[in-house]
Amino acid sequence: MPSSLLDALTRHCEDVPSADAPEVVDLPALAVVLDRVPDQRDRRGRRYRLGPVLALCVVTVLGGARSLAQICRRARAVDPQVRATAGFLLTGDGEAVLPAATTLGRILAGVDGDALDDVLGSYLAALTGGDALTGGDGPGAREHRGLAPGLAVGGKTVRGARRTDGSRPHLVAAATHAGIVLGQRQVAAKSGETACFTDLLEPLNLHGAIVTADALHTVREHADWLVTAKNAGYIMIVKGNQKYLHRQLKHLPWSQVPLGGSTRDRAHGRDEIRRLKVCTLDGLLFPHAAQAVQVKRRRTDQVTGKTTITTVYAVTSLTAERTQPAQLAAHIRGHWRLEALHHIRDVTFAEDASRVRTGTAPRVMASLRNLVIALQQAMGWTNHAAACDHYRDRPDHALQLLGLAI
């Protein structure tokens, strides 16, 4: 059995279309890591160990499985010897016993979601070679080489699921600007994302990192905590929830501020031009704010010809001496990789159409999808639908990623 992703990487890179082979650090087998997730079930009557169940879920989700029924069907196609190696009990004739879809649902519904996300977050931080938050030179640093490490905070509702009170589970994640989720928390009923902010980021080493957040998380207490308690910087979007700050930024003499940078993208039927201006001044109405940022987006629909212009304001604790305008622009754009991750979960893995509803099962499935997307990226895949097709047709490659190949 391989003990790291290195062997799997050498086998898979020939199957990745026009991708450079990424450097993956030596790691314990993922099946071993999943076995560290605490099992909260009563020992009496427990027939299936949690670690092997999660491992088979990852193998099948790598191949694009979207429902519990699909997971169980594809798990039964896994080699019996592999199932036995994974830790499933054997019958008298040597056949490994696998759970039915209803049993799998009950198992996942009882998983400690925070513990699972902490285990997976630690593994994925190690997968990036430690550069995700410490500014190293592992594979996660390539896209933003020369930048301080960025961490995006944002939320997503699992629309197909329901709590007992009828509300939908809402998850808040912290992801690198390369799209690797390092932490995730579920918002309590009748609460909001902002209540999870410090709990989400507290376990992470944010020294020297740049936390980017949308307007919902532009909270004075959060900004002060990031700078003073975590020694991190921030870039936060400003809208109406900080009305005095928003008014101050809006009325700055932007016409007199020189253009800090401009980018143009043509993709998805849109032609978008972004212009960024940065203004350094004292007296900004926000803790530790050193610079104000204006981003003006001019977007033209190439089909209809309609043009829209949007102006966005932000504040940052980064000084002009520490960060150039082009680096601020890169961090602001990097923040939207979290939205791209949510889009992949919805489109490729049909998360919002999922009927997994009970207990923590929707959150567990979301966490496993985050893990699978990160693994596919580590293997060099840029098209996640094609990656799912590959691992469905080559389950041996999926098993190698977990260290379960025989």
Secondary structure, 3 states (H helix, E strand, C coil): CCCCCHHHHHHHHHHCCCCCCCCCCCCCCHHHHHCCCCCCCCCCCCCCCHHHHHHHHHHHHHCCCCCHHHHHHHHCCCCHHHHHHHCCCECCCCCECCCCHHHHHHHHHCCCHHHHHHHHHHHHHHHCCCHHHHCCCCHHHCCCCCCCCEEEEEEEECCCCCCCCCCCCEEEEEEECCCCEEEEEECCCCCCHHHHHHHHHCCCCCCCCEEEECHHHCCHHHHHHHHHCCCCEEEEEECHHHHHHHHHHHCCCHHHCCCCEEEEEEECCEEEEEEEEEEECCCCCCCCCCEEEEEEEEEEECCCCCEEEEEEEEEECCCCCCCCHHHHHHHHHHHCHHHHHHHHHHHCCCHHHCCCCCCCHHHHHHHHHHHHHHHHHHCCCCCHHHHHHHHHHCHHHHHHHHCCCC
